[in-house]
Amino acid sequence: MSVGSAGLMQMKEDLYGDLTGLIVRAVKREGGEDVFDCIQTGRNGTLHFKLSIANDAASSEAFDDAQYLYMPQLDPARDADLIAVLPDYLVEEISFPRAHAAKFYARVMKSLNERPEE
């Protein structure tokens, strides 16, 4: 049985989701930006957020200067317990350099998986 390229892409996405708990629900081009609609699960709850980055950031000159914009999609009623354990910077919009994306993701994972301090 052979798997087409779309099937291979889905298999990769499924494996990544299984390993990390990150689900990329959608990717859209809006103006000059790529917007990723994401859900990250963890012990403390599920964080829905969007990340956007300039779509010219793939070029080598723009790569180092590119900034991600993090936009939490939190509902105060639905996400009250999660909001209580998240650090302030994950409850509001922030931007950070592309080079810091792995550090940002590690902090998201830490916030969603470590037991809150009593």
N, C-alpha and C positions, 0 to 999 in steps of 0.2 A: 504494500500500500504506500503510495507516495503522497506527500503533503505539499500543497501549493504554498507559495510565498505568504499569502494571507494567513494560512493555517499555521505556518511557522512563526509568524509574528504574534499570533494569538497564543501559541504555546509559550513563547518567550515571556509575554506579558503575564500569563497565568503563573509561570514559575516565579517570576519576580514578585508578584503579588503574594504567592504562597510563602516565599522566603522572608519578605519584609513587612507584609500587611498593608502595603501601599497599593491603592487602586487608582489608576488614572482613568477617570470616568469619561473625559472628553478633552480634545485639543482643538482650539479654534484660533484662526488668524483674525485678529481684530485690529484694524488699522495697521500700524507698524509693529504690532506685538503678537507673540504666540502666547496663548492663555491656556494653562493646564488646570483642569478641574479635578481635584484630588481628594481622596478619603484615606486617612491613616487610622488604623485600629490599634488599640493597645489595652492593657489591663484597666486603665483609668477611663476608657471611653473611646469614642470615635470622633476624630477631628476632621471636619470638612473645610477645605481651604482651596484657594486658587493661587497659582503662581504665574506671573507673566514676565516675559523677557522680550527685548527687542528682537524681531525676527532677522535682523542683519547680524546678530551676535555670533553667527557661525564663522564669519570671516576672521582671520587671525588677528587683524588689527582691532576689531571690535570685541573679540572674545574676552580679552583681559579687562576691558572697560565696562563690560555688560553688567547690568544690575538686575537682580530678580526683585519683583515686588510680591510680597506675601500678603494675601487678603483673606483673613479668616471668614468663614461663612457660618458664624455662630448665632444661634437663636437663644436669647436669654432664658426663655421658658424651657425649651427642650434640652439645652446644654448647661444648665445651671451647675450641676455637679462637676462637669468637666471644667467649666470656667473657674470654679473654685480652686482647682489644683494646677491649672496652667500658669506659667509665669506671665507677667504682664505683657511681655513682648510678643507672645503668641495669641493675645486677645485683641491686638490692634494691628493695623497695617504697618508693615516695616519693609524696608528695602535693604539689600545686602549684595555685595559683589559676587559674581558668579563663582569666583575662586573659593568662596566660603559656603557654597551650597552643601557640601558634605558635612561641614560643621553644623549648619542650620538643621539638616536632617537628623543628625545625631542628637541634637537638643530636643527636637520634636519627639524622637523615640524615647529619650530619657524622661521627658515630661509625661508621656503617655503610659510608660511602663513602670516607673519607680513608684513605690508607695509614698503617698503624700505625707509630709511631716505633720505630726499631730501638734 
